[in-house]
Amino acid sequence: MLLLAPMDGLTHVAFRRLVAAYGPPDLFYTEMVSVRAVVFQPPERDPYLRHTETDRPLIAQLAGREPELFEEAVRRLEERFDFAGYDLNLGCTRGRARRQGWGAALMEEPELARKIAAAVRRATRKPLSAKLRSAPGHDLRRLLTLAEGLLAEGVDTLVLHPRAPEEGLKRPPRWEEIATLKRETGARVVGNGEILSPDDAIRMLETTGCDGVMIGRASLLRPWIFRDVRALLKGEPPPEPPDPLEPVEILARNLGFLPGEWREKRFILWLFWYLQNFPFGLYYFGQVQRTRGIPQKIALLKDLLTPERIPPYPVRIRQNR
């Protein structure tokens, strides 16, 4: 099973449709959705929840810390949308989540995390997953205790990014913890972290025994990576990559599914990652960032990318955000 990782500010409907254009994963994820926003604002108007028939099946990733709000949010989503399931964000280390006590902060509060899982399970019978990080200090016993509590409350799938919250993306992920989580719990486990090529996805499946692979940053640079992993799983060579400008033009067209005030910002957020495919990509990004207007940015990118070609795997991430 292949899954597109939820990424704040990035896995919106426009990007998911770009991924689908090349070959979709088995499951798409929304970016992080605040349960408070769902409860206290009309969810039908929430841009974070926008989707189309193309970017499905779609899992809604939920963030917050009040069990009662999780339960009410899921009931509201069940009435108004047709998500394939729900995911509990227990792994995000970004500033907004950290300040609010969401995401990875909840790994320090296992009883609260367990209450959240129980609340969501009361509101839906659909598949329920939890996206985790390694426990602080890579304390395996704490990770397993949290996982067992979540499973006891009805979580079906555990998604593990095996870096500790304090590490960010600075150290290599410890894939052996994915194998331990699978072996010790017997649950459905999805691995995540440092999948930079189709070969990496196959290696994770083979070395950890996990049930699926979630791909994040590499899909920003290569939105067609899911297509390429599937080819390798079939024993076939990956197809040739597209012309470098093609994904830019597809995403630009898809931005029409987002509110007008979001479009240019989301476009530039993705370009920060995509342009890292090229040796002078960060220079290109600086040039594009100073250009106002999406049509003007595309015109500049046409000049910049005409001589470029997508390099071979693995993806090389030169800068994180």
Residue pairs with C-beta under 8 A, 6 or more apart in sequence:
1 26
1 27
1 190
1 211
1 212
1 213
2 25
2 26
2 27
2 201
2 212
2 213
2 214
2 215
2 226
2 229
2 230
3 25
3 26
3 27
3 28
3 29
3 159
3 190
3 212
3 213
3 214
3 215
4 11
4 16
4 19
4 25
4 27
4 28
4 29
4 214
4 215
4 216
4 219
4 226
5 11
5 29
5 192
5 214
5 215
5 216
5 219
6 29
6 30
6 31
6 32
6 59
6 61
6 87
6 89
6 131
7 31
7 216
7 217
7 220
8 31
8 32
8 92
8 94
8 96
9 31
9 266
9 269
10 31
10 220
10 266
10 269
10 270
10 273
11 28
11 29
11 30
11 31
12 30
12 31
12 47
12 48
12 50
12 258
12 262
12 266
13 50
13 51
13 52
13 55
13 254
13 257
13 258
14 251
14 254
14 255
14 256
14 257
14 258
14 266
15 220
15 223
15 251
15 254
15 266
15 270
16 28
16 51
16 54
16 55
16 58
17 52
17 54
17 55
17 250
17 254
17 257
18 223
18 247
18 250
18 251
18 254
19 25
19 28
19 55
19 219
19 223
19 224
19 226
20 28
20 54
20 55
21 54
21 223
21 250
22 223
22 224
22 226
22 227
22 242
23 224
23 226
23 227
23 230
24 55
24 226
25 215
25 226
26 57
26 212
27 57
27 58
27 59
27 84
28 55
28 56
28 57
28 58
28 59
29 58
29 59
29 61
29 87
30 48
30 49
30 51
30 58
30 59
30 60
30 61
31 48
31 61
32 48
32 61
32 63
32 89
32 92
32 97
32 103
33 46
33 48
33 49
33 60
33 61
33 62
33 63
34 48
34 63
34 64
35 62
35 63
35 64
35 66
35 69
35 70
35 72
35 73
36 64
36 66
36 69
37 43
37 46
37 48
38 46
38 49
38 62
38 72
38 73
38 76
38 77
39 69
39 72
39 73
39 76
43 49
43 76
43 77
43 80
43 81
44 80
47 258
47 259
47 262
49 60
49 77
49 81
50 257
50 258
51 58
52 257
56 84
57 84
57 85
58 83
58 84
59 83
59 84
59 85
59 86
59 87
59 127
59 129
60 77
60 81
60 83
60 85
60 86
60 87
61 86
61 87
61 88
61 89
61 131
62 70
62 73
62 74
62 86
62 87
62 88
62 89
62 120
63 89
63 92
63 97
63 100
63 102
63 103
64 70
64 73
64 100
64 102
64 116
65 100
65 101
65 102
65 105
65 106
65 112
65 116
67 112
67 115
67 116
67 118
67 119
68 119
70 88
70 116
70 119
70 120
70 123
71 119
71 120
71 122
71 123
72 123
74 86
74 120
74 123
74 124
75 123
77 83
77 86
78 123
78 124
78 126
83 126
84 126
84 127
85 126
85 127
85 128
85 129
85 156
86 120
86 124
86 126
86 127
86 128
86 129
87 128
87 129
87 130
87 131
87 159
88 113
88 116
88 117
88 120
88 128
88 129
88 130
88 131
88 150
88 155
89 97
89 102
89 103
89 131
90 103
90 104
90 106
90 107
90 113
90 130
90 131
90 132
90 133
90 146
91 103
91 104
91 107
91 131
91 132
91 133
91 159
91 161
92 102
92 103
92 104
93 103
93 104
93 133
93 165
93 168
94 103
96 102
97 103
97 104
97 105
98 104
98 105
104 133
104 165
106 112
106 113
106 116
107 113
107 132
107 133
107 135
107 136
107 142
107 146
107 165
108 136
110 142
110 145
110 146
110 149
111 149
113 130
113 146
113 149
113 150
114 149
114 150
114 152
114 153
117 128
117 130
117 149
117 150
117 153
117 154
117 155
118 153
118 154
120 128
120 154
121 128
121 153
121 154
121 155
127 156
127 157
128 154
128 155
128 156
128 157
129 155
129 156
129 157
129 158
129 159
129 190
130 150
130 155
130 157
130 158
130 159
131 159
131 161
131 192
132 143
132 146
132 147
132 158
132 159
132 160
132 161
133 160
133 161
133 162
133 163
133 164
133 165
134 143
134 160
134 161
134 162
134 163
134 164
134 165
134 174
134 177
135 142
135 143
135 146
135 164
136 142
136 164
136 165
136 166
137 164
137 166
138 164
138 174
138 177
140 177
140 180
143 177
143 181
144 180
144 181
144 184
144 185
147 158
147 181
147 185
147 187
148 185
150 158
151 158
151 185
151 187
156 187
156 188
157 187
157 188
157 189
157 190
157 211
158 181
158 185
158 187
158 188
158 189
158 190
159 189
159 190
159 191
159 192
159 214
160 177
160 178
160 181
160 189
160 190
160 191
160 192
161 173
161 192
161 193
162 173
162 174
162 175
162 176
162 177
162 178
162 191
162 193
163 169
163 171
163 173
163 174
163 193
168 320
169 320
172 194
173 193
173 194
175 191
175 193
175 204
175 207
175 208
176 208
178 189
178 191
178 204
178 208
178 210
179 207
179 208
179 209
179 210
181 187
181 189
182 189
182 208
182 209
182 210
182 211
183 209
188 211
188 212
189 208
189 210
189 211
190 210
190 211
190 212
190 213
190 214
191 204
191 205
191 208
191 210
191 212
191 213
191 214
192 213
192 214
192 215
192 216
194 200
195 201
195 204
195 213
195 214
195 215
195 216
195 218
196 218
196 313
196 314
196 315
196 316
196 317
197 218
197 313
197 314
197 315
198 225
198 228
198 229
198 231
198 232
198 238
198 313
199 232
199 313
199 314
200 314
201 213
201 215
201 229
201 232
202 229
202 232
202 233
204 210
204 213
205 213
213 229
215 225
215 226
215 229
217 273
217 315
217 317
217 320
218 225
218 315
218 317
219 225
219 226
220 270
220 273
220 274
221 273
221 274
221 276
221 277
221 315
221 317
222 228
222 241
222 277
222 310
222 313
222 315
223 247
224 239
224 241
224 242
225 315
227 238
227 239
228 238
228 239
228 313
231 237
231 238
231 239
232 238
238 313
241 309
241 310
242 310
244 277
244 278
244 305
244 308
244 309
244 310
245 301
245 302
245 305
245 306
247 274
248 271
248 274
248 298
248 301
248 305
249 298
251 267
251 270
252 267
252 294
252 298
255 262
255 263
255 266
255 267
255 294
256 263
258 266
263 294
264 293
264 294
264 297
267 294
267 297
268 288
268 289
268 297
271 285
271 288
271 297
271 301
272 285
272 319
272 321
273 317
273 321
275 281
275 282
275 284
275 285
275 288
276 282
276 316
276 317
276 318
276 319
277 308
277 310
277 311
277 315
278 284
278 305
278 308
278 311
281 318
282 318
282 319
284 301
284 304
284 305
287 300
287 304
288 297
288 300
288 301
288 304
291 297
291 300
